Amino acid sequence: MTNRVKIPIGINIGRQTKKIVWQNITLAFVVKGIVLILGAGRLATIWEAVFADVGAALLAILNAVRIQRMRFES
């Protein structure tokens, strides 16, 4: 495979990775916002906040693993 073929594939991988990173950031902020609001209203305990944080991190990791299954060809 020549360099002329690798460059577009690298750009495509970068774009897909950026898309997944923004999905993960959005997910984390949404989960933390919901737990913050529930906590302020005394509807969520510290343990629920911890589980929500760990769950959001786990979902972000699983979402990021998707990039390994994608096929990038020119």
mmCIF file of the N, C-alpha and C atoms, coordinates in Angstrom:
data_MODEL
# 
_entry.id   MODEL 
# 
loop_
_atom_site.group_PDB 
_atom_site.id 
_atom_site.type_symbol 
_atom_site.label_atom_id 
_atom_site.label_alt_id 
_atom_site.label_comp_id 
_atom_site.label_asym_id 
_atom_site.label_entity_id 
_atom_site.label_seq_id 
_atom_site.pdbx_PDB_ins_code 
_atom_site.Cartn_x 
_atom_site.Cartn_y 
_atom_site.Cartn_z 
_atom_site.occupancy 
_atom_site.B_iso_or_equiv 
_atom_site.pdbx_formal_charge 
_atom_site.auth_seq_id 
_atom_site.auth_comp_id 
_atom_site.auth_asym_id 
_atom_site.auth_atom_id 
_atom_site.pdbx_PDB_model_num 
ATOM 1   N N  . MET A 1 1  ? 0.856   -1.165 0.000  1.00 0.00 ? 1  MET A N  1 
ATOM 2   C CA . MET A 1 1  ? 0.000   0.000  0.000  1.00 0.00 ? 1  MET A CA 1 
ATOM 3   C C  . MET A 1 1  ? 0.909   1.237  0.000  1.00 0.00 ? 1  MET A C  1 
ATOM 4   N N  . THR A 1 2  ? 0.661   2.127  -0.888 1.00 0.00 ? 2  THR A N  1 
ATOM 5   C CA . THR A 1 2  ? 1.492   3.323  -0.997 1.00 0.00 ? 2  THR A CA 1 
ATOM 6   C C  . THR A 1 2  ? 1.021   4.407  -0.035 1.00 0.00 ? 2  THR A C  1 
ATOM 7   N N  . ASN A 1 3  ? 1.853   5.432  0.107  1.00 0.00 ? 3  ASN A N  1 
ATOM 8   C CA . ASN A 1 3  ? 1.496   6.543  0.996  1.00 0.00 ? 3  ASN A CA 1 
ATOM 9   C C  . ASN A 1 3  ? 0.284   7.301  0.491  1.00 0.00 ? 3  ASN A C  1 
ATOM 10  N N  . ARG A 1 4  ? 0.074   7.321  -0.821 1.00 0.00 ? 4  ARG A N  1 
ATOM 11  C CA . ARG A 1 4  ? -1.086  8.024  -1.372 1.00 0.00 ? 4  ARG A CA 1 
ATOM 12  C C  . ARG A 1 4  ? -2.394  7.368  -0.957 1.00 0.00 ? 4  ARG A C  1 
ATOM 13  N N  . VAL A 1 5  ? -2.342  6.096  -0.677 1.00 0.00 ? 5  VAL A N  1 
ATOM 14  C CA . VAL A 1 5  ? -3.541  5.382  -0.237 1.00 0.00 ? 5  VAL A CA 1 
ATOM 15  C C  . VAL A 1 5  ? -3.704  5.515  1.277  1.00 0.00 ? 5  VAL A C  1 
ATOM 16  N N  . LYS A 1 6  ? -2.606  5.573  2.016  1.00 0.00 ? 6  LYS A N  1 
ATOM 17  C CA . LYS A 1 6  ? -2.661  5.614  3.476  1.00 0.00 ? 6  LYS A CA 1 
ATOM 18  C C  . LYS A 1 6  ? -3.168  6.947  4.016  1.00 0.00 ? 6  LYS A C  1 
ATOM 19  N N  . ILE A 1 7  ? -2.876  8.033  3.340  1.00 0.00 ? 7  ILE A N  1 
ATOM 20  C CA . ILE A 1 7  ? -3.272  9.349  3.840  1.00 0.00 ? 7  ILE A CA 1 
ATOM 21  C C  . ILE A 1 7  ? -4.790  9.506  3.920  1.00 0.00 ? 7  ILE A C  1 
ATOM 22  N N  . PRO A 1 8  ? -5.553  9.192  2.871  1.00 0.00 ? 8  PRO A N  1 
ATOM 23  C CA . PRO A 1 8  ? -7.019  9.301  3.003  1.00 0.00 ? 8  PRO A CA 1 
ATOM 24  C C  . PRO A 1 8  ? -7.602  8.357  4.062  1.00 0.00 ? 8  PRO A C  1 
ATOM 25  N N  . ILE A 1 9  ? -7.013  7.182  4.202  1.00 0.00 ? 9  ILE A N  1 
ATOM 26  C CA . ILE A 1 9  ? -7.485  6.248  5.230  1.00 0.00 ? 9  ILE A CA 1 
ATOM 27  C C  . ILE A 1 9  ? -7.222  6.829  6.612  1.00 0.00 ? 9  ILE A C  1 
ATOM 28  N N  . GLY A 1 10 ? -6.050  7.428  6.811  1.00 0.00 ? 10 GLY A N  1 
ATOM 29  C CA . GLY A 1 10 ? -5.726  8.058  8.095  1.00 0.00 ? 10 GLY A CA 1 
ATOM 30  C C  . GLY A 1 10 ? -6.658  9.209  8.422  1.00 0.00 ? 10 GLY A C  1 
ATOM 31  N N  . ILE A 1 11 ? -6.998  10.006 7.409  1.00 0.00 ? 11 ILE A N  1 
ATOM 32  C CA . ILE A 1 11 ? -7.934  11.116 7.614  1.00 0.00 ? 11 ILE A CA 1 
ATOM 33  C C  . ILE A 1 11 ? -9.306  10.583 7.997  1.00 0.00 ? 11 ILE A C  1 
ATOM 34  N N  . ASN A 1 12 ? -9.740  9.520  7.360  1.00 0.00 ? 12 ASN A N  1 
ATOM 35  C CA . ASN A 1 12 ? -11.038 8.913  7.669  1.00 0.00 ? 12 ASN A CA 1 
ATOM 36  C C  . ASN A 1 12 ? -11.060 8.357  9.091  1.00 0.00 ? 12 ASN A C  1 
ATOM 37  N N  . ILE A 1 13 ? -9.985  7.697  9.499  1.00 0.00 ? 13 ILE A N  1 
ATOM 38  C CA . ILE A 1 13 ? -9.896  7.173  10.864 1.00 0.00 ? 13 ILE A CA 1 
ATOM 39  C C  . ILE A 1 13 ? -9.960  8.324  11.863 1.00 0.00 ? 13 ILE A C  1 
ATOM 40  N N  . GLY A 1 14 ? -9.254  9.412  11.571 1.00 0.00 ? 14 GLY A N  1 
ATOM 41  C CA . GLY A 1 14 ? -9.271  10.572 12.459 1.00 0.00 ? 14 GLY A CA 1 
ATOM 42  C C  . GLY A 1 14 ? -10.653 11.174 12.600 1.00 0.00 ? 14 GLY A C  1 
ATOM 43  N N  . ARG A 1 15 ? -11.371 11.278 11.502 1.00 0.00 ? 15 ARG A N  1 
ATOM 44  C CA . ARG A 1 15 ? -12.730 11.838 11.550 1.00 0.00 ? 15 ARG A CA 1 
ATOM 45  C C  . ARG A 1 15 ? -13.669 10.968 12.364 1.00 0.00 ? 15 ARG A C  1 
ATOM 46  N N  . GLN A 1 16 ? -13.594 9.658  12.162 1.00 0.00 ? 16 GLN A N  1 
ATOM 47  C CA . GLN A 1 16 ? -14.452 8.745  12.917 1.00 0.00 ? 16 GLN A CA 1 
ATOM 48  C C  . GLN A 1 16 ? -14.106 8.777  14.405 1.00 0.00 ? 16 GLN A C  1 
ATOM 49  N N  . THR A 1 17 ? -12.813 8.850  14.709 1.00 0.00 ? 17 THR A N  1 
ATOM 50  C CA . THR A 1 17 ? -12.380 8.908  16.100 1.00 0.00 ? 17 THR A CA 1 
ATOM 51  C C  . THR A 1 17 ? -12.879 10.188 16.769 1.00 0.00 ? 17 THR A C  1 
ATOM 52  N N  . LYS A 1 18 ? -12.782 11.303 16.071 1.00 0.00 ? 18 LYS A N  1 
ATOM 53  C CA . LYS A 1 18 ? -13.263 12.589 16.610 1.00 0.00 ? 18 LYS A CA 1 
ATOM 54  C C  . LYS A 1 18 ? -14.760 12.529 16.892 1.00 0.00 ? 18 LYS A C  1 
ATOM 55  N N  . LYS A 1 19 ? -15.503 11.887 16.002 1.00 0.00 ? 19 LYS A N  1 
ATOM 56  C CA . LYS A 1 19 ? -16.949 11.743 16.169 1.00 0.00 ? 19 LYS A CA 1 
ATOM 57  C C  . LYS A 1 19 ? -17.271 10.943 17.439 1.00 0.00 ? 19 LYS A C  1 
ATOM 58  N N  . ILE A 1 20 ? -16.554 9.854  17.659 1.00 0.00 ? 20 ILE A N  1 
ATOM 59  C CA . ILE A 1 20 ? -16.779 9.012  18.831 1.00 0.00 ? 20 ILE A CA 1 
ATOM 60  C C  . ILE A 1 20 ? -16.357 9.739  20.107 1.00 0.00 ? 20 ILE A C  1 
ATOM 61  N N  . VAL A 1 21 ? -15.267 10.493 20.051 1.00 0.00 ? 21 VAL A N  1 
ATOM 62  C CA . VAL A 1 21 ? -14.827 11.257 21.225 1.00 0.00 ? 21 VAL A CA 1 
ATOM 63  C C  . VAL A 1 21 ? -15.901 12.254 21.642 1.00 0.00 ? 21 VAL A C  1 
ATOM 64  N N  . TRP A 1 22 ? -16.496 12.966 20.686 1.00 0.00 ? 22 TRP A N  1 
ATOM 65  C CA . TRP A 1 22 ? -17.546 13.931 21.021 1.00 0.00 ? 22 TRP A CA 1 
ATOM 66  C C  . TRP A 1 22 ? -18.792 13.237 21.564 1.00 0.00 ? 22 TRP A C  1 
ATOM 67  N N  . GLN A 1 23 ? -19.096 12.045 21.060 1.00 0.00 ? 23 GLN A N  1 
ATOM 68  C CA . GLN A 1 23 ? -20.217 11.283 21.607 1.00 0.00 ? 23 GLN A CA 1 
ATOM 69  C C  . GLN A 1 23 ? -19.959 10.952 23.078 1.00 0.00 ? 23 GLN A C  1 
ATOM 70  N N  . ASN A 1 24 ? -18.731 10.535 23.375 1.00 0.00 ? 24 ASN A N  1 
ATOM 71  C CA . ASN A 1 24 ? -18.383 10.173 24.747 1.00 0.00 ? 24 ASN A CA 1 
ATOM 72  C C  . ASN A 1 24 ? -18.416 11.386 25.682 1.00 0.00 ? 24 ASN A C  1 
ATOM 73  N N  . ILE A 1 25 ? -17.922 12.525 25.212 1.00 0.00 ? 25 ILE A N  1 
ATOM 74  C CA . ILE A 1 25 ? -17.945 13.738 26.028 1.00 0.00 ? 25 ILE A CA 1 
ATOM 75  C C  . ILE A 1 25 ? -19.385 14.148 26.316 1.00 0.00 ? 25 ILE A C  1 
ATOM 76  N N  . THR A 1 26 ? -20.234 14.108 25.295 1.00 0.00 ? 26 THR A N  1 
ATOM 77  C CA . THR A 1 26 ? -21.637 14.476 25.464 1.00 0.00 ? 26 THR A CA 1 
ATOM 78  C C  . THR A 1 26 ? -22.330 13.536 26.446 1.00 0.00 ? 26 THR A C  1 
ATOM 79  N N  . LEU A 1 27 ? -22.103 12.245 26.299 1.00 0.00 ? 27 LEU A N  1 
ATOM 80  C CA . LEU A 1 27 ? -22.694 11.262 27.206 1.00 0.00 ? 27 LEU A CA 1 
ATOM 81  C C  . LEU A 1 27 ? -22.274 11.532 28.646 1.00 0.00 ? 27 LEU A C  1 
ATOM 82  N N  . ALA A 1 28 ? -20.999 11.783 28.868 1.00 0.00 ? 28 ALA A N  1 
ATOM 83  C CA . ALA A 1 28 ? -20.508 12.014 30.225 1.00 0.00 ? 28 ALA A CA 1 
ATOM 84  C C  . ALA A 1 28 ? -21.154 13.260 30.832 1.00 0.00 ? 28 ALA A C  1 
ATOM 85  N N  . PHE A 1 29 ? -21.231 14.344 30.062 1.00 0.00 ? 29 PHE A N  1 
ATOM 86  C CA . PHE A 1 29 ? -21.834 15.573 30.588 1.00 0.00 ? 29 PHE A CA 1 
ATOM 87  C C  . PHE A 1 29 ? -23.319 15.398 30.875 1.00 0.00 ? 29 PHE A C  1 
ATOM 88  N N  . VAL A 1 30 ? -24.017 14.680 30.031 1.00 0.00 ? 30 VAL A N  1 
ATOM 89  C CA . VAL A 1 30 ? -25.454 14.466 30.250 1.00 0.00 ? 30 VAL A CA 1 
ATOM 90  C C  . VAL A 1 30 ? -25.686 13.650 31.521 1.00 0.00 ? 30 VAL A C  1 
ATOM 91  N N  . VAL A 1 31 ? -24.942 12.560 31.676 1.00 0.00 ? 31 VAL A N  1 
ATOM 92  C CA . VAL A 1 31 ? -25.111 11.715 32.865 1.00 0.00 ? 31 VAL A CA 1 
ATOM 93  C C  . VAL A 1 31 ? -24.759 12.502 34.120 1.00 0.00 ? 31 VAL A C  1 
ATOM 94  N N  . LYS A 1 32 ? -23.643 13.223 34.098 1.00 0.00 ? 32 LYS A N  1 
ATOM 95  C CA . LYS A 1 32 ? -23.241 13.992 35.273 1.00 0.00 ? 32 LYS A CA 1 
ATOM 96  C C  . LYS A 1 32 ? -24.239 15.113 35.577 1.00 0.00 ? 32 LYS A C  1 
ATOM 97  N N  . GLY A 1 33 ? -24.797 15.734 34.550 1.00 0.00 ? 33 GLY A N  1 
ATOM 98  C CA . GLY A 1 33 ? -25.792 16.778 34.749 1.00 0.00 ? 33 GLY A CA 1 
ATOM 99  C C  . GLY A 1 33 ? -27.054 16.240 35.397 1.00 0.00 ? 33 GLY A C  1 
ATOM 100 N N  . ILE A 1 34 ? -27.504 15.088 34.917 1.00 0.00 ? 34 ILE A N  1 
ATOM 101 C CA . ILE A 1 34 ? -28.709 14.478 35.490 1.00 0.00 ? 34 ILE A CA 1 
ATOM 102 C C  . ILE A 1 34 ? -28.492 14.124 36.955 1.00 0.00 ? 34 ILE A C  1 
ATOM 103 N N  . VAL A 1 35 ? -27.340 13.513 37.255 1.00 0.00 ? 35 VAL A N  1 
ATOM 104 C CA . VAL A 1 35 ? -27.057 13.129 38.644 1.00 0.00 ? 35 VAL A CA 1 
ATOM 105 C C  . VAL A 1 35 ? -26.882 14.369 39.519 1.00 0.00 ? 35 VAL A C  1 
ATOM 106 N N  . LEU A 1 36 ? -26.289 15.413 38.983 1.00 0.00 ? 36 LEU A N  1 
ATOM 107 C CA . LEU A 1 36 ? -26.131 16.656 39.744 1.00 0.00 ? 36 LEU A CA 1 
ATOM 108 C C  . LEU A 1 36 ? -27.487 17.249 40.106 1.00 0.00 ? 36 LEU A C  1 
ATOM 109 N N  . ILE A 1 37 ? -28.389 17.275 39.147 1.00 0.00 ? 37 ILE A N  1 
ATOM 110 C CA . ILE A 1 37 ? -29.736 17.800 39.404 1.00 0.00 ? 37 ILE A CA 1 
ATOM 111 C C  . ILE A 1 37 ? -30.475 16.929 40.414 1.00 0.00 ? 37 ILE A C  1 
ATOM 112 N N  . LEU A 1 38 ? -30.379 15.623 40.248 1.00 0.00 ? 38 LEU A N  1 
ATOM 113 C CA . LEU A 1 38 ? -31.032 14.724 41.208 1.00 0.00 ? 38 LEU A CA 1 
ATOM 114 C C  . LEU A 1 38 ? -30.415 14.859 42.598 1.00 0.00 ? 38 LEU A C  1 
ATOM 115 N N  . GLY A 1 39 ? -29.103 15.021 42.659 1.00 0.00 ? 39 GLY A N  1 
ATOM 116 C CA . GLY A 1 39 ? -28.436 15.189 43.944 1.00 0.00 ? 39 GLY A CA 1 
ATOM 117 C C  . GLY A 1 39 ? -28.824 16.487 44.626 1.00 0.00 ? 39 GLY A C  1 
ATOM 118 N N  . ALA A 1 40 ? -28.956 17.551 43.835 1.00 0.00 ? 40 ALA A N  1 
ATOM 119 C CA . ALA A 1 40 ? -29.357 18.840 44.402 1.00 0.00 ? 40 ALA A CA 1 
ATOM 120 C C  . ALA A 1 40 ? -30.769 18.769 44.979 1.00 0.00 ? 40 ALA A C  1 
ATOM 121 N N  . GLY A 1 41 ? -31.607 17.933 44.375 1.00 0.00 ? 41 GLY A N  1 
ATOM 122 C CA . GLY A 1 41 ? -32.964 17.746 44.886 1.00 0.00 ? 41 GLY A CA 1 
ATOM 123 C C  . GLY A 1 41 ? -33.063 16.642 45.912 1.00 0.00 ? 41 GLY A C  1 
ATOM 124 N N  . ARG A 1 42 ? -31.919 16.149 46.367 1.00 0.00 ? 42 ARG A N  1 
ATOM 125 C CA . ARG A 1 42 ? -31.839 15.065 47.346 1.00 0.00 ? 42 ARG A CA 1 
ATOM 126 C C  . ARG A 1 42 ? -32.544 13.794 46.882 1.00 0.00 ? 42 ARG A C  1 
ATOM 127 N N  . LEU A 1 43 ? -32.534 13.572 45.568 1.00 0.00 ? 43 LEU A N  1 
ATOM 128 C CA . LEU A 1 43 ? -33.131 12.354 45.022 1.00 0.00 ? 43 LEU A CA 1 
ATOM 129 C C  . LEU A 1 43 ? -32.079 11.314 44.655 1.00 0.00 ? 43 LEU A C  1 
ATOM 130 N N  . ALA A 1 44 ? -30.807 11.709 44.704 1.00 0.00 ? 44 ALA A N  1 
ATOM 131 C CA . ALA A 1 44 ? -29.722 10.775 44.391 1.00 0.00 ? 44 ALA A CA 1 
ATOM 132 C C  . ALA A 1 44 ? -28.707 10.815 45.528 1.00 0.00 ? 44 ALA A C  1 
ATOM 133 N N  . THR A 1 45 ? -28.248 9.643  45.917 1.00 0.00 ? 45 THR A N  1 
ATOM 134 C CA . THR A 1 45 ? -27.236 9.546  46.965 1.00 0.00 ? 45 THR A CA 1 
ATOM 135 C C  . THR A 1 45 ? -25.850 9.571  46.323 1.00 0.00 ? 45 THR A C  1 
ATOM 136 N N  . ILE A 1 46 ? -24.838 9.615  47.178 1.00 0.00 ? 46 ILE A N  1 
ATOM 137 C CA . ILE A 1 46 ? -23.461 9.618  46.684 1.00 0.00 ? 46 ILE A CA 1 
ATOM 138 C C  . ILE A 1 46 ? -23.150 8.303  45.963 1.00 0.00 ? 46 ILE A C  1 
ATOM 139 N N  . TRP A 1 47 ? -23.719 7.215  46.437 1.00 0.00 ? 47 TRP A N  1 
ATOM 140 C CA . TRP A 1 47 ? -23.460 5.927  45.793 1.00 0.00 ? 47 TRP A CA 1 
ATOM 141 C C  . TRP A 1 47 ? -24.097 5.860  44.404 1.00 0.00 ? 47 TRP A C  1 
ATOM 142 N N  . GLU A 1 48 ? -25.252 6.426  44.255 1.00 0.00 ? 48 GLU A N  1 
ATOM 143 C CA . GLU A 1 48 ? -25.871 6.484  42.930 1.00 0.00 ? 48 GLU A CA 1 
ATOM 144 C C  . GLU A 1 48 ? -25.047 7.339  41.985 1.00 0.00 ? 48 GLU A C  1 
ATOM 145 N N  . ALA A 1 49 ? -24.460 8.420  42.504 1.00 0.00 ? 49 ALA A N  1 
ATOM 146 C CA . ALA A 1 49 ? -23.587 9.257  41.687 1.00 0.00 ? 49 ALA A CA 1 
ATOM 147 C C  . ALA A 1 49 ? -22.330 8.503  41.272 1.00 0.00 ? 49 ALA A C  1 
ATOM 148 N N  . VAL A 1 50 ? -21.773 7.724  42.192 1.00 0.00 ? 50 VAL A N  1 
ATOM 149 C CA . VAL A 1 50 ? -20.581 6.928  41.874 1.00 0.00 ? 50 VAL A CA 1 
ATOM 150 C C  . VAL A 1 50 ? -20.912 5.893  40.809 1.00 0.00 ? 50 VAL A C  1 
ATOM 151 N N  . PHE A 1 51 ? -22.019 5.188  40.983 1.00 0.00 ? 51 PHE A N  1 
ATOM 152 C CA . PHE A 1 51 ? -22.403 4.178  39.987 1.00 0.00 ? 51 PHE A CA 1 
ATOM 153 C C  . PHE A 1 51 ? -22.703 4.813  38.633 1.00 0.00 ? 51 PHE A C  1 
ATOM 154 N N  . ALA A 1 52 ? -23.315 5.986  38.632 1.00 0.00 ? 52 ALA A N  1 
ATOM 155 C CA . ALA A 1 52 ? -23.589 6.676  37.371 1.00 0.00 ? 52 ALA A CA 1 
ATOM 156 C C  . ALA A 1 52 ? -22.283 7.076  36.684 1.00 0.00 ? 52 ALA A C  1 
ATOM 157 N N  . ASP A 1 53 ? -21.315 7.535  37.467 1.00 0.00 ? 53 ASP A N  1 
ATOM 158 C CA . ASP A 1 53 ? -20.028 7.940  36.902 1.00 0.00 ? 53 ASP A CA 1 
ATOM 159 C C  . ASP A 1 53 ? -19.288 6.740  36.322 1.00 0.00 ? 53 ASP A C  1 
ATOM 160 N N  . VAL A 1 54 ? -19.254 5.650  37.057 1.00 0.00 ? 54 VAL A N  1 
ATOM 161 C CA . VAL A 1 54 ? -18.588 4.440  36.569 1.00 0.00 ? 54 VAL A CA 1 
ATOM 162 C C  . VAL A 1 54 ? -19.320 3.882  35.354 1.00 0.00 ? 54 VAL A C  1 
ATOM 163 N N  . GLY A 1 55 ? -20.642 3.926  35.393 1.00 0.00 ? 55 GLY A N  1 
ATOM 164 C CA . GLY A 1 55 ? -21.423 3.447  34.246 1.00 0.00 ? 55 GLY A CA 1 
ATOM 165 C C  . GLY A 1 55 ? -21.177 4.286  33.005 1.00 0.00 ? 55 GLY A C  1 
ATOM 166 N N  . ALA A 1 56 ? -21.090 5.603  33.170 1.00 0.00 ? 56 ALA A N  1 
ATOM 167 C CA . ALA A 1 56 ? -20.811 6.474  32.025 1.00 0.00 ? 56 ALA A CA 1 
ATOM 168 C C  . ALA A 1 56 ? -19.420 6.203  31.469 1.00 0.00 ? 56 ALA A C  1 
ATOM 169 N N  . ALA A 1 57 ? -18.454 5.972  32.358 1.00 0.00 ? 57 ALA A N  1 
ATOM 170 C CA . ALA A 1 57 ? -17.096 5.661  31.905 1.00 0.00 ? 57 ALA A CA 1 
ATOM 171 C C  . ALA A 1 57 ? -17.073 4.335  31.146 1.00 0.00 ? 57 ALA A C  1 
ATOM 172 N N  . LEU A 1 58 ? -17.789 3.349  31.641 1.00 0.00 ? 58 LEU A N  1 
ATOM 173 C CA . LEU A 1 58 ? -17.844 2.050  30.971 1.00 0.00 ? 58 LEU A CA 1 
ATOM 174 C C  . LEU A 1 58 ? -18.504 2.164  29.596 1.00 0.00 ? 58 LEU A C  1 
ATOM 175 N N  . LEU A 1 59 ? -19.584 2.924  29.515 1.00 0.00 ? 59 LEU A N  1 
ATOM 176 C CA . LEU A 1 59 ? -20.240 3.138  28.219 1.00 0.00 ? 59 LEU A CA 1 
ATOM 177 C C  . LEU A 1 59 ? -19.326 3.872  27.241 1.00 0.00 ? 59 LEU A C  1 
ATOM 178 N N  . ALA A 1 60 ? -18.563 4.822  27.735 1.00 0.00 ? 60 ALA A N  1 
ATOM 179 C CA . ALA A 1 60 ? -17.625 5.546  26.879 1.00 0.00 ? 60 ALA A CA 1 
ATOM 180 C C  . ALA A 1 60 ? -16.540 4.614  26.344 1.00 0.00 ? 60 ALA A C  1 
ATOM 181 N N  . ILE A 1 61 ? -16.051 3.728  27.188 1.00 0.00 ? 61 ILE A N  1 
ATOM 182 C CA . ILE A 1 61 ? -15.038 2.767  26.755 1.00 0.00 ? 61 ILE A CA 1 
ATOM 183 C C  . ILE A 1 61 ? -15.607 1.826  25.702 1.00 0.00 ? 61 ILE A C  1 
ATOM 184 N N  . LEU A 1 62 ? -16.792 1.303  25.951 1.00 0.00 ? 62 LEU A N  1 
ATOM 185 C CA . LEU A 1 62 ? -17.410 0.396  24.980 1.00 0.00 ? 62 LEU A CA 1 
ATOM 186 C C  . LEU A 1 62 ? -17.703 1.106  23.662 1.00 0.00 ? 62 LEU A C  1 
ATOM 187 N N  . ASN A 1 63 ? -18.093 2.368  23.738 1.00 0.00 ? 63 ASN A N  1 
ATOM 188 C CA . ASN A 1 63 ? -18.338 3.144  22.530 1.00 0.00 ? 63 ASN A CA 1 
ATOM 189 C C  . ASN A 1 63 ? -17.031 3.351  21.757 1.00 0.00 ? 63 ASN A C  1 
ATOM 190 N N  . ALA A 1 64 ? -15.946 3.597  22.474 1.00 0.00 ? 64 ALA A N  1 
ATOM 191 C CA . ALA A 1 64 ? -14.661 3.824  21.817 1.00 0.00 ? 64 ALA A CA 1 
ATOM 192 C C  . ALA A 1 64 ? -14.112 2.552  21.167 1.00 0.00 ? 64 ALA A C  1 
ATOM 193 N N  . VAL A 1 65 ? -14.457 1.407  21.707 1.00 0.00 ? 65 VAL A N  1 
ATOM 194 C CA . VAL A 1 65 ? -13.971 0.138  21.156 1.00 0.00 ? 65 VAL A CA 1 
ATOM 195 C C  . VAL A 1 65 ? -14.548 -0.103 19.755 1.00 0.00 ? 65 VAL A C  1 
ATOM 196 N N  . ARG A 1 66 ? -15.660 0.565  19.454 1.00 0.00 ? 66 ARG A N  1 
ATOM 197 C CA . ARG A 1 66 ? -16.270 0.403  18.126 1.00 0.00 ? 66 ARG A CA 1 
ATOM 198 C C  . ARG A 1 66 ? -15.311 0.745  16.996 1.00 0.00 ? 66 ARG A C  1 
ATOM 199 N N  . ILE A 1 67 ? -14.387 1.664  17.234 1.00 0.00 ? 67 ILE A N  1 
ATOM 200 C CA . ILE A 1 67 ? -13.472 2.095  16.186 1.00 0.00 ? 67 ILE A CA 1 
ATOM 201 C C  . ILE A 1 67 ? -12.610 0.929  15.706 1.00 0.00 ? 67 ILE A C  1 
ATOM 202 N N  . GLN A 1 68 ? -12.351 -0.037 16.589 1.00 0.00 ? 68 GLN A N  1 
ATOM 203 C CA . GLN A 1 68 ? -11.539 -1.189 16.201 1.00 0.00 ? 68 GLN A CA 1 
ATOM 204 C C  . GLN A 1 68 ? -12.269 -2.109 15.230 1.00 0.00 ? 68 GLN A C  1 
ATOM 205 N N  . ARG A 1 69 ? -13.575 -2.105 15.263 1.00 0.00 ? 69 ARG A N  1 
ATOM 206 C CA . ARG A 1 69 ? -14.358 -2.993 14.389 1.00 0.00 ? 69 ARG A CA 1 
ATOM 207 C C  . ARG A 1 69 ? -14.664 -2.374 13.034 1.00 0.00 ? 69 ARG A C  1 
ATOM 208 N N  . MET A 1 70 ? -14.407 -1.081 12.899 1.00 0.00 ? 70 MET A N  1 
ATOM 209 C CA . MET A 1 70 ? -14.694 -0.401 11.635 1.00 0.00 ? 70 MET A CA 1 
ATOM 210 C C  . MET A 1 70 ? -13.650 -0.777 10.591 1.00 0.00 ? 70 MET A C  1 
ATOM 211 N N  . ARG A 1 71 ? -14.108 -0.835 9.359  1.00 0.00 ? 71 ARG A N  1 
ATOM 212 C CA . ARG A 1 71 ? -13.233 -1.123 8.222  1.00 0.00 ? 71 ARG A CA 1 
ATOM 213 C C  . ARG A 1 71 ? -12.955 0.181  7.489  1.00 0.00 ? 71 ARG A C  1 
ATOM 214 N N  . PHE A 1 72 ? -11.687 0.490  7.313  1.00 0.00 ? 72 PHE A N  1 
ATOM 215 C CA . PHE A 1 72 ? -11.289 1.705  6.628  1.00 0.00 ? 72 PHE A CA 1 
ATOM 216 C C  . PHE A 1 72 ? -10.530 1.324  5.363  1.00 0.00 ? 72 PHE A C  1 
ATOM 217 N N  . GLU A 1 73 ? -11.131 1.616  4.244  1.00 0.00 ? 73 GLU A N  1 
ATOM 218 C CA . GLU A 1 73 ? -10.502 1.350  2.959  1.00 0.00 ? 73 GLU A CA 1 
ATOM 219 C C  . GLU A 1 73 ? -10.721 2.536  2.056  1.00 0.00 ? 73 GLU A C  1 
ATOM 220 N N  . SER A 1 74 ? -9.813  2.711  1.132  1.00 0.00 ? 74 SER A N  1 
ATOM 221 C CA . SER A 1 74 ? -9.976  3.835  0.195  1.00 0.00 ? 74 SER A CA 1 
ATOM 222 C C  . SER A 1 74 ? -10.737 3.409  -1.035 1.00 0.00 ? 74 SER A C  1 
# 
